[in-house]
C-alpha cells in the first residue's frame, strides 16, 4: 500500500506532510501542530473525508450513531456575556429565567428520552458556576439518570475541584465545558471569563476522574485560521476530550452575534467548510465521540450524511436543544432509515471506541 493510501495519523514529534508524507496506523496520540492541522483543512475535500472515514472505522463501528438528549434544567439569567447565547442576562431575547428543576421532573424527562432511543442524557444549567448548595440536588439527578442505564453529562459553568469531585462521586460520566473557539478569537465572543478559566475547569473535571466533553461553535464570523486554532486547542490538551461537540451557530435575535450576523452570509458557515471541520476533528482526535450538535435543524440531509461519513457519531435528538429548535425524533428516524444508520445501543454507547476489532 502506498503512503498516500494509509490513514492520516502522526508519529513522534516529526512533521509529516499530510498530503504526501508517511503516516502510521491511525490513533497514535501526538501533539499536532497548527501547520499540520491547517494542511488537513487544505486537502481536497474528497480526500479529507476519505481519510477521516478511515480513521473513524479504525476506532468506531461504522453505521452507528449515538442518540443523545439535552435538557435545560435551569434556563436563563446567566451573568456571562457569551455573544451567541440566548440565556445570557446581557441578551435581549425575552427569555424568562427559571429556577433549577426538581429532581423528579428531570428524571421523568430522562425516562422519556430513553423511551425515544437516547442512551445519553445531558443536563444544562445557565450558570456562571453552580453554588455549593445546588450540588446535592445535581448529584441526585446524576444518580437517578444513571440508574436508568443512561450515560450522563452535565454543563453547569465553571467548577471548583470540590464540586467536580462531588459530581464524580455521584457517578457523572461526562462534564461539558466548551472552549467555543480559538484562543485568539475567544475574547471577541466572551469577556466575562477567560480562555484560561475554561482550561482550569477542564483540569478540575479531569482530575476528578470525569470524562471531558469539550468542543465549540463554528460560523461565528471566524476565519479558517480560527477553526484551525480551535481544533488545535482541543487536540493538544493534556488528554484530548472523550467527547467533542461541533456546533454551527444558530443566530438568535437579541444576542450580540445573532444581531450582528443575522441576514448576512456570515450567519451560516458554508456546508463544505462545516464538514471539513468535523473531518479534521475526527482525524486529530480519533478515539473521541464527535458530536453533531446545534445547527443541525437547518442542515440538509446531504450535509448531515457527509458529516456522518466524515466521522460524526453522535447527535442530539428531540425537538429542542436547551432553548433552540432541533430536528426532532421523527425527522431523525426518517434520516437514519434513508441512510441505513443504526442508533447506538446503550452498552456500546459508554465505551464506543473499538479496542481491537474494526468495523
BAKOLNU-440133 format. One record per residue (C-alpha): residue number from 1; residue in three letters; x, y, z. Coordinates in Angstrom, 2 decimals, padded with zeros to 5 digits. Each point is the difference from the previous one (the first is absolute). Layout:
# BAKOLNU-440133
{r NUM,"ALA",{X,Y,Z}}
...
END
This chain:
# BAKOLNU-440133
{r 1,"UNK",{000.00,000.00,000.00}}
{r 2,"UNK",{001.34,003.43,-000.85}}
{r 3,"UNK",{000.53,002.61,002.71}}
{r 4,"UNK",{-002.73,002.19,-001.41}}
{r 5,"UNK",{-002.56,-002.79,000.49}}
{r 6,"UNK",{000.67,-000.48,003.69}}
{r 7,"UNK",{-001.90,001.84,002.72}}
{r 8,"UNK",{001.14,003.49,001.05}}
{r 9,"UNK",{001.26,-000.40,003.55}}
{r 10,"UNK",{003.40,001.20,001.22}}
{r 11,"UNK",{003.08,-001.56,001.47}}
{r 12,"UNK",{002.34,001.73,002.42}}
{r 13,"UNK",{000.62,003.72,-000.02}}
{r 14,"UNK",{001.28,-000.10,-003.58}}
{r 15,"UNK",{-002.10,001.95,-002.49}}
{r 16,"UNK",{-001.68,-002.13,-002.65}}
{r 17,"UNK",{-001.38,001.59,-003.12}}
{r 18,"UNK",{-003.65,-001.02,000.21}}
{r 19,"UNK",{-000.34,000.12,-003.77}}
{r 20,"UNK",{002.90,-002.26,-000.98}}
{r 21,"UNK",{002.04,-001.02,003.06}}
{r 22,"UNK",{000.06,-003.37,001.80}}
{r 23,"UNK",{-002.75,-000.63,002.52}}
{r 24,"UNK",{-000.12,-002.90,002.47}}
{r 25,"UNK",{-003.17,-001.73,001.18}}
{r 26,"UNK",{-002.72,002.38,001.20}}
{r 27,"UNK",{-000.49,000.74,003.65}}
{r 28,"UNK",{003.54,000.84,001.11}}
{r 29,"UNK",{-000.40,002.84,002.48}}
{r 30,"UNK",{002.31,002.90,-000.76}}
{r 31,"UNK",{000.30,003.75,000.33}}
{r 32,"UNK",{-001.31,001.22,-003.32}}
{r 33,"UNK",{001.48,003.26,-001.24}}
{r 34,"UNK",{-002.16,002.76,-001.42}}
{r 35,"UNK",{001.82,-000.37,-003.32}}
{r 36,"UNK",{-000.98,-003.67,-000.19}}
{r 37,"UNK",{-003.63,000.73,000.87}}
{r 38,"UNK",{-000.10,002.82,-002.56}}
{r 39,"UNK",{001.37,-002.44,-002.59}}
{r 40,"UNK",{-002.87,-002.39,000.77}}
{r 41,"UNK",{-002.53,002.78,-000.56}}
{r 42,"UNK",{001.70,000.77,-003.32}}
{r 43,"UNK",{-000.28,-003.55,-001.36}}
{r 44,"UNK",{-002.38,-000.60,-002.91}}
{r 45,"UNK",{-003.41,-000.50,001.57}}
{r 46,"UNK",{-000.54,-003.59,-001.14}}
{r 47,"UNK",{003.50,-001.01,001.13}}
{r 48,"UNK",{-000.55,001.56,003.44}}
{r 49,"UNK",{-003.35,-001.73,000.51}}
{r 50,"UNK",{001.45,-003.31,-001.21}}
{r 51,"UNK",{002.85,000.20,002.51}}
{r 52,"UNK",{-002.36,000.99,002.80}}
{r 53,"UNK",{-002.22,-002.98,-000.84}}
{r 54,"UNK",{003.04,-002.31,000.19}}
{r 55,"UNK",{000.90,001.31,003.43}}
{r 56,"UNK",{-003.60,-000.24,001.15}}
{r 57,"UNK",{-000.33,-003.64,-001.06}}
{r 58,"UNK",{003.27,-000.89,001.74}}
{r 59,"UNK",{-001.39,001.09,003.35}}
{r 60,"UNK",{-003.80,-000.03,-000.19}}
{r 61,"UNK",{-002.74,-002.17,-001.45}}
{r 62,"UNK",{-001.02,001.22,-003.41}}
{r 63,"UNK",{-003.68,000.78,-000.40}}
{r 64,"UNK",{-000.71,000.53,003.71}}
{r 65,"UNK",{-000.95,003.37,001.43}}
{r 66,"UNK",{-000.71,000.75,003.64}}
{r 67,"UNK",{-003.28,001.75,000.77}}
{r 68,"UNK",{000.28,002.58,002.77}}
{r 69,"UNK",{-002.56,002.29,001.63}}
{r 70,"UNK",{000.78,003.40,001.49}}
{r 71,"UNK",{-002.23,001.52,002.68}}
{r 72,"UNK",{000.22,003.51,001.41}}
{r 73,"UNK",{-000.33,-000.59,003.75}}
{r 74,"UNK",{000.41,003.70,000.80}}
{r 75,"UNK",{-000.76,002.49,-002.75}}
{r 76,"UNK",{001.04,003.64,-000.49}}
{r 77,"UNK",{001.43,002.71,002.22}}
{r 78,"UNK",{003.65,-000.97,-000.48}}
{r 79,"UNK",{002.36,002.89,000.90}}
{r 80,"UNK",{002.51,-000.96,-002.71}}
{r 81,"UNK",{-000.04,002.06,-003.21}}
{r 82,"UNK",{000.55,-002.79,-002.58}}
{r 83,"UNK",{-000.87,001.72,-003.27}}
{r 84,"UNK",{-001.83,-003.01,-001.44}}
{r 85,"UNK",{-002.15,-000.90,003.01}}
{r 86,"UNK",{-003.69,000.77,000.41}}
{r 87,"UNK",{000.25,-000.86,003.70}}
{r 88,"UNK",{002.43,002.80,000.80}}
{r 89,"UNK",{-001.40,002.76,002.23}}
{r 90,"UNK",{001.74,002.40,-002.41}}
{r 91,"UNK",{-002.16,-001.20,-002.92}}
{r 92,"UNK",{-003.38,001.53,-000.86}}
{r 93,"UNK",{-001.80,-003.16,-001.10}}
{r 94,"UNK",{-003.04,000.13,002.26}}
{r 95,"UNK",{000.99,-003.30,001.57}}
{r 96,"UNK",{-001.31,-000.33,003.55}}
{r 97,"UNK",{002.43,-001.28,002.62}}
{r 98,"UNK",{-001.07,-003.08,001.93}}
{r 99,"UNK",{001.10,-001.76,003.17}}
{r 100,"UNK",{001.77,-003.35,000.09}}
{r 101,"UNK",{-002.44,-002.78,-000.89}}
{r 102,"UNK",{-001.15,-002.56,002.56}}
{r 103,"UNK",{001.82,-003.31,-000.09}}
{r 104,"UNK",{-003.15,-001.97,-000.80}}
{r 105,"UNK",{-000.84,002.19,-002.99}}
{r 106,"UNK",{003.50,-000.52,-001.39}}
{r 107,"UNK",{-000.25,-003.76,000.45}}
{r 108,"UNK",{-003.36,-000.05,-001.77}}
{r 109,"UNK",{001.57,001.81,-002.95}}
{r 110,"UNK",{002.89,-002.47,000.02}}
{r 111,"UNK",{-002.40,-002.95,-000.04}}
{r 112,"UNK",{-001.81,001.50,-002.99}}
{r 113,"UNK",{003.31,000.49,-001.79}}
{r 114,"UNK",{000.94,-003.62,000.62}}
{r 115,"UNK",{-003.37,-001.15,-001.35}}
{r 116,"UNK",{000.78,001.94,-003.19}}
{r 117,"UNK",{003.33,-001.78,-000.43}}
{r 118,"UNK",{002.50,002.33,001.69}}
{r 119,"UNK",{002.86,-001.66,001.85}}
{r 120,"UNK",{001.56,003.24,001.23}}
{r 121,"UNK",{-001.77,002.66,002.06}}
{r 122,"UNK",{001.58,003.43,000.30}}
{r 123,"UNK",{-001.08,002.59,002.56}}
{r 124,"UNK",{000.83,003.68,-000.42}}
{r 125,"UNK",{-000.37,002.89,002.44}}
{r 126,"UNK",{000.44,003.66,-000.93}}
{r 127,"UNK",{002.49,000.90,002.71}}
{r 128,"UNK",{003.42,001.59,000.14}}
{r 129,"UNK",{000.65,-002.69,002.59}}
{r 130,"UNK",{-002.25,-002.09,002.28}}
{r 131,"UNK",{-000.31,000.83,003.69}}
{r 132,"UNK",{001.15,-002.62,002.46}}
{r 133,"UNK",{-003.55,-000.28,001.33}}
{r 134,"UNK",{-001.16,-001.17,-003.45}}
{r 135,"UNK",{002.46,-002.89,-000.25}}
{r 136,"UNK",{-001.99,-002.58,002.07}}
{r 137,"UNK",{-003.06,000.52,-002.21}}
{r 138,"UNK",{002.11,-000.28,-003.14}}
{r 139,"UNK",{001.58,-003.17,001.37}}
{r 140,"UNK",{-003.46,-001.52,000.48}}
{r 141,"UNK",{-000.80,000.74,-003.63}}
{r 142,"UNK",{003.18,-001.77,-001.12}}
{r 143,"UNK",{-000.70,-003.03,002.18}}
{r 144,"UNK",{-003.59,-000.25,-001.22}}
{r 145,"UNK",{000.90,000.19,-003.69}}
{r 146,"UNK",{002.82,-002.50,000.40}}
{r 147,"UNK",{-002.38,-002.38,001.75}}
{r 148,"UNK",{-001.98,-000.07,-003.26}}
{r 149,"UNK",{003.08,-001.30,-001.80}}
{r 150,"UNK",{000.67,003.24,-001.85}}
{r 151,"UNK",{003.27,001.84,-000.47}}
{r 152,"UNK",{000.01,003.32,001.88}}
{r 153,"UNK",{001.43,003.39,-000.89}}
{r 154,"UNK",{-000.34,003.40,001.65}}
{r 155,"UNK",{000.95,003.54,-000.97}}
{r 156,"UNK",{-000.29,002.44,002.90}}
{r 157,"UNK",{002.72,002.57,-000.63}}
{r 158,"UNK",{003.27,000.14,001.88}}
{r 159,"UNK",{000.65,-002.60,002.71}}
{r 160,"UNK",{002.26,-000.01,003.03}}
{r 161,"UNK",{002.04,-003.15,000.72}}
{r 162,"UNK",{-002.35,-000.88,002.89}}
{r 163,"UNK",{-003.10,000.39,-002.17}}
{r 164,"UNK",{001.52,-002.17,-002.73}}
{r 165,"UNK",{000.87,-002.67,002.56}}
{r 166,"UNK",{-003.55,000.02,001.38}}
{r 167,"UNK",{-001.47,-000.51,-003.47}}
{r 168,"UNK",{002.53,-002.75,-000.68}}
{r 169,"UNK",{-001.03,-001.73,003.21}}
{r 170,"UNK",{-003.62,000.10,-001.21}}
{r 171,"UNK",{001.12,-001.83,-003.16}}
{r 172,"UNK",{000.00,002.79,-002.59}}
{r 173,"UNK",{001.41,-001.43,-003.23}}
{r 174,"UNK",{000.77,003.22,-001.90}}
{r 175,"UNK",{000.28,003.70,000.72}}
{r 176,"UNK",{-000.50,002.42,-002.88}}
{r 177,"UNK",{001.95,003.25,-000.01}}
{r 178,"UNK",{000.64,001.30,-003.51}}
{r 179,"UNK",{002.95,002.18,-000.98}}
{r 180,"UNK",{-002.35,001.46,-002.67}}
{r 181,"UNK",{002.64,001.23,-002.46}}
{r 182,"UNK",{003.73,000.58,-000.42}}
{r 183,"UNK",{001.97,001.56,002.88}}
{r 184,"UNK",{000.60,003.10,-002.14}}
{r 185,"UNK",{-003.70,000.46,-000.88}}
{r 186,"UNK",{-001.33,-000.81,003.48}}
{r 187,"UNK",{000.09,003.55,001.36}}
{r 188,"UNK",{-002.11,001.23,-002.94}}
{r 189,"UNK",{-002.78,-002.40,001.00}}
{r 190,"UNK",{000.11,000.08,003.82}}
{r 191,"UNK",{001.46,002.61,002.35}}
{r 192,"UNK",{-001.28,-001.09,003.43}}
{r 193,"UNK",{002.42,-002.91,000.27}}
{r 194,"UNK",{003.27,-000.95,-001.66}}
{r 195,"UNK",{001.16,-002.91,-002.10}}
{r 196,"UNK",{002.23,-000.96,002.94}}
{r 197,"UNK",{-003.11,-000.19,002.22}}
{r 198,"UNK",{-001.40,-002.57,-002.41}}
{r 199,"UNK",{003.17,-002.08,000.15}}
{r 200,"UNK",{000.02,000.13,003.79}}
{r 201,"UNK",{-003.47,-001.57,000.22}}
{r 202,"UNK",{000.99,-002.65,-002.53}}
{r 203,"UNK",{002.98,-000.88,002.18}}
{r 204,"UNK",{-002.18,-000.16,003.13}}
{r 205,"UNK",{-002.38,-002.35,-001.82}}
{r 206,"UNK",{002.84,-002.16,-001.28}}
{r 207,"UNK",{001.64,-000.22,003.41}}
{r 208,"UNK",{-003.30,-001.13,001.53}}
{r 209,"UNK",{-000.12,-002.92,-002.44}}
{r 210,"UNK",{-002.92,001.25,-002.11}}
{r 211,"UNK",{000.20,-000.33,-003.78}}
{r 212,"UNK",{000.37,003.32,-001.81}}
{r 213,"UNK",{-002.54,001.22,-002.56}}
{r 214,"UNK",{001.44,003.06,-001.72}}
{r 215,"UNK",{-000.53,001.57,-003.39}}
{r 216,"UNK",{-001.33,003.27,-001.33}}
{r 217,"UNK",{-001.91,001.96,-002.60}}
{r 218,"UNK",{000.88,000.79,-003.60}}
{r 219,"UNK",{-001.69,002.58,-002.17}}
{r 220,"UNK",{000.51,002.88,002.43}}
{r 221,"UNK",{001.75,002.11,-002.63}}
{r 222,"UNK",{003.35,-001.66,000.69}}
{r 223,"UNK",{002.66,-000.73,-002.61}}
{r 224,"UNK",{001.30,-003.40,-000.99}}
{r 225,"UNK",{003.12,000.86,002.00}}
{r 226,"UNK",{-002.26,000.24,003.04}}
{r 227,"UNK",{-001.49,-003.41,-000.79}}
{r 228,"UNK",{003.53,-001.38,-000.23}}
{r 229,"UNK",{000.79,001.56,003.39}}
{r 230,"UNK",{-003.22,-001.38,001.48}}
{r 231,"UNK",{000.78,-003.59,-001.07}}
{r 232,"UNK",{003.64,000.40,001.02}}
{r 233,"UNK",{-000.97,001.15,003.50}}
{r 234,"UNK",{-002.23,-003.06,000.45}}
{r 235,"UNK",{002.33,-002.57,-001.51}}
{r 236,"UNK",{003.01,001.18,002.03}}
{r 237,"UNK",{-001.60,000.02,003.42}}
{r 238,"UNK",{001.95,-002.23,002.43}}
{r 239,"UNK",{-002.62,-002.62,-000.90}}
{r 240,"UNK",{-002.30,000.59,-002.98}}
{r 241,"UNK",{-003.69,000.23,000.98}}
{r 242,"UNK",{-001.86,-003.29,-000.07}}
{r 243,"UNK",{-002.93,001.94,-001.47}}
{r 244,"UNK",{000.25,002.83,-002.55}}
{r 245,"UNK",{-003.21,001.87,-000.88}}
{r 246,"UNK",{000.21,002.01,-003.22}}
{r 247,"UNK",{-002.75,002.63,-000.16}}
{r 248,"UNK",{-001.06,002.28,-002.84}}
{r 249,"UNK",{-001.10,003.39,001.29}}
{r 250,"UNK",{-003.74,000.49,000.27}}
{r 251,"UNK",{-000.31,003.82,-000.21}}
{r 252,"UNK",{-002.54,001.06,002.63}}
{r 253,"UNK",{-001.51,003.48,-000.25}}
{r 254,"UNK",{000.93,002.04,003.06}}
{r 255,"UNK",{003.43,-001.60,000.46}}
{r 256,"UNK",{003.14,001.86,-001.02}}
{r 257,"UNK",{000.94,-002.46,-002.72}}
{r 258,"UNK",{-003.59,-000.66,-001.02}}
{r 259,"UNK",{-000.57,003.69,-000.70}}
{r 260,"UNK",{003.41,000.47,-001.59}}
{r 261,"UNK",{-000.21,-002.97,-002.35}}
{r 262,"UNK",{-003.72,-000.17,-000.75}}
{r 263,"UNK",{-000.78,000.23,-003.72}}
{r 264,"UNK",{003.67,-000.09,-000.93}}
{r 265,"UNK",{002.04,-002.69,-001.71}}
{r 266,"UNK",{002.00,-000.40,003.20}}
{r 267,"UNK",{-003.09,-001.18,001.87}}
{r 268,"UNK",{000.34,-003.50,-001.42}}
{r 269,"UNK",{003.28,-001.78,-000.53}}
{r 270,"UNK",{000.45,-001.53,-003.43}}
{r 271,"UNK",{-001.15,-003.63,000.12}}
{r 272,"UNK",{003.22,-001.34,-001.52}}
{r 273,"UNK",{002.08,001.95,002.50}}
{r 274,"UNK",{-002.12,-001.37,002.85}}
{r 275,"UNK",{000.58,-003.57,-001.21}}
{r 276,"UNK",{003.72,000.77,-000.29}}
{r 277,"UNK",{000.00,001.05,003.66}}
{r 278,"UNK",{-001.68,-003.26,001.03}}
{r 279,"UNK",{002.48,-002.01,-002.07}}
{r 280,"UNK",{003.04,001.74,001.46}}
{r 281,"UNK",{-001.38,-000.50,003.52}}
{r 282,"UNK",{-000.38,-003.71,-000.74}}
{r 283,"UNK",{003.53,-000.38,-001.37}}
{r 284,"UNK",{001.71,001.92,002.80}}
{r 285,"UNK",{-002.09,-001.58,002.79}}
{r 286,"UNK",{-000.62,-003.51,-001.34}}
{r 287,"UNK",{-001.36,-001.62,003.16}}
{r 288,"UNK",{-002.37,002.82,000.95}}
{r 289,"UNK",{-003.74,000.04,-000.55}}
{r 290,"UNK",{-000.50,002.81,-002.51}}
{r 291,"UNK",{-003.43,001.48,000.65}}
{r 292,"UNK",{-002.02,001.67,-002.73}}
{r 293,"UNK",{-001.73,002.53,002.23}}
{r 294,"UNK",{-001.79,003.36,-000.35}}
{r 295,"UNK",{-000.93,001.31,-003.43}}
{r 296,"UNK",{-000.91,-003.39,-001.41}}
{r 297,"UNK",{-003.66,000.93,-000.47}}
{r 298,"UNK",{000.99,002.35,-002.82}}
{r 299,"UNK",{002.37,-002.46,-001.71}}
{r 300,"UNK",{-001.04,-001.99,-003.03}}
{r 301,"UNK",{-000.12,-003.76,000.20}}
{r 302,"UNK",{002.97,-000.12,-002.39}}
{r 303,"UNK",{002.11,002.19,002.31}}
{r 304,"UNK",{-000.86,-002.16,003.00}}
{r 305,"UNK",{000.83,-003.14,-001.99}}
{r 306,"UNK",{003.42,001.44,-000.85}}
{r 307,"UNK",{000.56,000.79,003.68}}
{r 308,"UNK",{-000.72,-003.63,000.91}}
{r 309,"UNK",{002.36,-001.16,-002.74}}
{r 310,"UNK",{002.66,002.38,001.33}}
{r 311,"UNK",{-000.20,-001.50,003.48}}
{r 312,"UNK",{-002.85,001.58,001.94}}
{r 313,"UNK",{-001.52,-002.78,002.11}}
{r 314,"UNK",{-002.38,001.71,002.42}}
{r 315,"UNK",{-002.94,002.36,-000.39}}
{r 316,"UNK",{-002.42,001.77,002.30}}
{r 317,"UNK",{-003.51,-001.13,-000.74}}
{r 318,"UNK",{-003.32,001.45,001.10}}
{r 319,"UNK",{-001.75,003.25,-000.84}}
{r 320,"UNK",{002.18,002.36,002.06}}
{r 321,"UNK",{003.64,000.62,000.96}}
{r 322,"UNK",{-000.14,002.03,003.22}}
{r 323,"UNK",{-001.97,002.93,-001.52}}
{r 324,"UNK",{000.66,-000.51,-003.74}}
{r 325,"UNK",{-002.07,-002.08,-002.41}}
{r 326,"UNK",{001.28,-003.45,-001.01}}
{r 327,"UNK",{-000.83,-002.43,-002.79}}
{r 328,"UNK",{-002.31,-002.29,002.03}}
{r 329,"UNK",{-000.25,-003.76,000.56}}
{r 330,"UNK",{-002.20,-000.80,-003.03}}
{r 331,"UNK",{002.18,001.93,-002.42}}
{r 332,"UNK",{003.12,-001.68,001.38}}
{r 333,"UNK",{-001.56,-003.47,-000.27}}
{r 334,"UNK",{-000.86,000.67,-003.64}}
{r 335,"UNK",{003.54,001.21,-000.71}}
{r 336,"UNK",{001.54,-003.06,001.67}}
{r 337,"UNK",{-002.26,-002.28,-002.05}}
{r 338,"UNK",{000.97,001.78,-003.20}}
{r 339,"UNK",{003.73,-000.22,000.78}}
{r 340,"UNK",{-000.07,-003.51,001.47}}
{r 341,"UNK",{001.34,001.21,003.36}}
{r 342,"UNK",{-000.73,-001.68,003.31}}
{r 343,"UNK",{-000.40,001.55,003.44}}
{r 344,"UNK",{002.82,-001.03,002.30}}
{r 345,"UNK",{-001.09,-002.41,002.71}}
{r 346,"UNK",{000.38,000.92,003.65}}
{r 347,"UNK",{002.79,-002.43,000.79}}
{r 348,"UNK",{002.17,001.11,-002.92}}
{r 349,"UNK",{-000.72,003.69,000.48}}
{r 350,"UNK",{002.02,000.49,003.18}}
{r 351,"UNK",{003.05,-001.76,-001.40}}
{r 352,"UNK",{-000.46,000.54,-003.70}}
{r 353,"UNK",{003.61,000.06,-001.27}}
{r 354,"UNK",{001.13,-003.41,-001.19}}
{r 355,"UNK",{002.79,-001.62,001.97}}
{r 356,"UNK",{001.29,-002.45,-002.56}}
{r 357,"UNK",{-002.74,-000.83,-002.49}}
{r 358,"UNK",{-000.69,002.10,-003.08}}
{r 359,"UNK",{-003.34,000.55,-001.67}}
END
